[in-house]
Amino acid sequence: MTDTARTQAPRLRVGIVGCGNISRNHIEAYAAIEGTEVVGVCDVDTARVRQTAATWQIPHAVDSAAALLDLGLDIISVCTPHPTHEAVVLQAAAAGVHVLCEKPISVDLTAARNMVEACENHGVALGVLFQRRFWPAAAALRAAIDDGTLGRPVMGQVSVLLQRDPEYYRADAWRGTWANDGGGVLMTQAIHYIDLLQWYLGEVAEVYGAVNTFKHGDYIEVEDSASAVLKFTSGALATLNASTAASPSLGVQIRITGSTGATAELSEFPEGTDGRLTIAADGASAAEAPARITAGANVDLAAINEALIPHHRAQIEDFVDAVRGGGIPAVTGRDGTNALRILLAVYESARTGQPVRFAPFPAGVAVPPARSGTAAETNEPSPPAEVRPEIRANK
Ligand SMILES: NC(=O)c1ccc[n+]([C@@H]2O[C@H](COP(=O)([O-])OP(=O)(O)OC[C@H]3O[C@@H](n4cnc5c(N)ncnc54)[C@H](O)[C@@H]3O)[C@@H](O)[C@H]2O)c1
């Protein structure tokens, strides 16, 4: 929708719940979008909500979602800690207000499904914030799949090597706990890239994963590192490695290889900055040199959130247009639920030691034959190093 069309349409009244770190991205976005007005903000911290209203000259500062909804809203942005999303979304849906919810949609799959169902039943749009889909480079990668440059996507690799310091986890009491944060690097950081993976490779059939805590164990109970293998219903395969125990941060790299043999790499470095796309294809030169990794790549949270503002704006603009046009937002509550389901499957697999299956994985041409005397049949320890033949040969 053009700015002129937005100006001519009736103004949309917006409320923001939660006035913490990420609320600025929402407030600035609506302020910049023609035809939307943030009429109220809400936070259980009354000093914080008053301060936010004063900073942005927002007419109403209230301390409950119910009071915010009483202002008569068209759209509500949910920027509270994850476990509180469900209650706000259900209230908003019942009030007939369209909802844009920060990621993760929830920490609980049943809650996420309730939220999707409530919004569908009440005929309101539900969008979930995955603003990295709105990087021009992320959209260009999607286009390289759609226009056949990559062919059918067959392999994905995601590397999320980020740095967080103890203060990040200590700043907010809800961070780093299973009850309130719902998880660690998977739930809070990697979920963005899990969403990109599902956008590129489609429906996940099976997940096998493991988690551990290597650096932050003194002050968090959730994982700071995770690895997973994902199989897709298309037959595609992917691996994911994610950690907040790296320093310096190496940012994020997502590689998608297609059936043409071409590989696209999306790189976010430093964390929070626009993704950059490199495509390696036979007969074509790389679009752009890969990012050079240097020391000094650790970025503080405020800088990361600030760098995300243009992409929040792009997604919020898409959501506003969907509300105005009665369409479907680019990232829906169902997308948010699917991303959550994938990461919860990594936790389940880590707990049980077994893969989690959602759907059949098509038998490929490369089915390994059964062998006798395989590792799976025996729990015998590896032979000691000194009797390993290859080590002897090196002496
Ligand atoms: N899309 C992104 O890249 C991105 C980045 C950062 C945070 N987030 C998400 O945004 C959400 C908030 O994160 P944050 O870093 O801004 O958190 P925060 O702790 O800085 O702010 C949360 C605010 O919500 C308030 N609050 C808590 N419960 C409330 C309730 N029931 N009603 C009203 N207010 C309530 C708190 O007082 C606090 O001011 C999280 O779900 C987080 O994952 C997304």
The ligand as an SDF file (V2000), in Angstrom:
LIG
                    3D

 44 48  0  0  0  0  0  0  0  0999 V2000
   12.0100   -9.4880   17.4770 N   0  0  0  0  0  0  0  0  0  0  0  0
   13.1430   -9.3520   18.1340 C   0  0  0  0  0  0  0  0  0  0  0  0
   14.2330   -9.3580   17.5820 O   0  0  0  0  0  0  0  0  0  0  0  0
   13.0890   -9.1980   19.6260 C   0  0  0  0  0  0  0  0  0  0  0  0
   14.1420   -8.5500   20.3010 C   0  0  0  0  0  0  0  0  0  0  0  0
   14.0360   -8.3970   21.6900 C   0  0  0  0  0  0  0  0  0  0  0  0
   12.9370   -8.9030   22.3800 C   0  0  0  0  0  0  0  0  0  0  0  0
   11.9450   -9.5670   21.6790 N   0  0  0  0  0  0  0  0  0  0  0  0
   10.8040  -10.1450   22.3950 C   0  0  0  0  0  0  0  0  0  0  0  0
   10.0230   -9.1150   22.9610 O   0  0  0  0  0  0  0  0  0  0  0  0
    9.4920   -9.5600   24.2160 C   0  0  0  0  0  0  0  0  0  0  0  0
    9.9130   -8.5600   25.2950 C   0  0  0  0  0  0  0  0  0  0  0  0
   11.3190   -8.5240   25.3560 O   0  0  0  0  0  0  0  0  0  0  0  0
   12.0750   -7.2750   26.0150 P   0  0  0  0  0  0  0  0  0  0  0  0
   13.5250   -7.5400   25.8390 O   0  0  0  0  0  0  0  0  0  0  0  0
   11.5210   -5.9870   25.5270 O   0  0  0  0  0  0  0  0  0  0  0  0
   11.6780   -7.5060   27.5530 O   0  0  0  0  0  0  0  0  0  0  0  0
   11.7930   -6.4750   28.7720 P   0  0  0  0  0  0  0  0  0  0  0  0
   11.9080   -7.2860   29.9980 O   0  0  0  0  0  0  0  0  0  0  0  0
   12.8120   -5.4270   28.4630 O   0  0  0  0  0  0  0  0  0  0  0  0
   10.3580   -5.7420   28.7410 O   0  0  0  0  0  0  0  0  0  0  0  0
    9.1670   -6.4120   29.0460 C   0  0  0  0  0  0  0  0  0  0  0  0
    8.2270   -5.4020   29.7010 C   0  0  0  0  0  0  0  0  0  0  0  0
    6.9400   -6.0180   29.8630 O   0  0  0  0  0  0  0  0  0  0  0  0
    6.4280   -5.6350   31.1270 C   0  0  0  0  0  0  0  0  0  0  0  0
    5.4340   -6.6300   31.5210 N   0  0  0  0  0  0  0  0  0  0  0  0
    5.6240   -7.8770   32.0210 C   0  0  0  0  0  0  0  0  0  0  0  0
    4.4550   -8.5240   32.1770 N   0  0  0  0  0  0  0  0  0  0  0  0
    3.4810   -7.6630   31.7730 C   0  0  0  0  0  0  0  0  0  0  0  0
    2.0800   -7.7500   31.6760 C   0  0  0  0  0  0  0  0  0  0  0  0
    1.4340   -8.8670   31.9990 N   0  0  0  0  0  0  0  0  0  0  0  0
    1.3900   -6.6750   31.2160 N   0  0  0  0  0  0  0  0  0  0  0  0
    2.0490   -5.5300   30.8710 C   0  0  0  0  0  0  0  0  0  0  0  0
    3.3850   -5.3990   30.9390 N   0  0  0  0  0  0  0  0  0  0  0  0
    4.0980   -6.4590   31.3650 C   0  0  0  0  0  0  0  0  0  0  0  0
    7.6430   -5.5600   32.0400 C   0  0  0  0  0  0  0  0  0  0  0  0
    7.4070   -4.7520   33.1760 O   0  0  0  0  0  0  0  0  0  0  0  0
    8.6800   -4.9460   31.0860 C   0  0  0  0  0  0  0  0  0  0  0  0
    8.6780   -3.5380   31.1370 O   0  0  0  0  0  0  0  0  0  0  0  0
   10.0350  -10.9720   24.4620 C   0  0  0  0  0  0  0  0  0  0  0  0
    9.0800  -11.9430   24.0900 O   0  0  0  0  0  0  0  0  0  0  0  0
   11.2280  -11.0310   23.5530 C   0  0  0  0  0  0  0  0  0  0  0  0
   11.5420  -12.3380   23.0740 O   0  0  0  0  0  0  0  0  0  0  0  0
   12.0180   -9.6960   20.3380 C   0  0  0  0  0  0  0  0  0  0  0  0
  1  2  1  0
  2  3  2  0
  2  4  1  0
  4  5  1  0
  4 44  2  0
  5  6  2  0
  6  7  1  0
  7  8  2  0
  8  9  1  0
  8 44  1  0
  9 10  1  0
  9 42  1  0
 10 11  1  0
 11 12  1  0
 11 40  1  0
 12 13  1  0
 13 14  1  0
 14 15  2  0
 14 16  1  0
 14 17  1  0
 17 18  1  0
 18 19  2  0
 18 20  1  0
 18 21  1  0
 21 22  1  0
 22 23  1  0
 23 24  1  0
 23 38  1  0
 24 25  1  0
 25 26  1  0
 25 36  1  0
 26 27  1  0
 26 35  1  0
 27 28  2  0
 28 29  1  0
 29 30  1  0
 29 35  2  0
 30 31  1  0
 30 32  2  0
 32 33  1  0
 33 34  2  0
 34 35  1  0
 36 37  1  0
 36 38  1  0
 38 39  1  0
 40 41  1  0
 40 42  1  0
 42 43  1  0
M  CHG  2   8   1  16  -1
M  END
$$$$
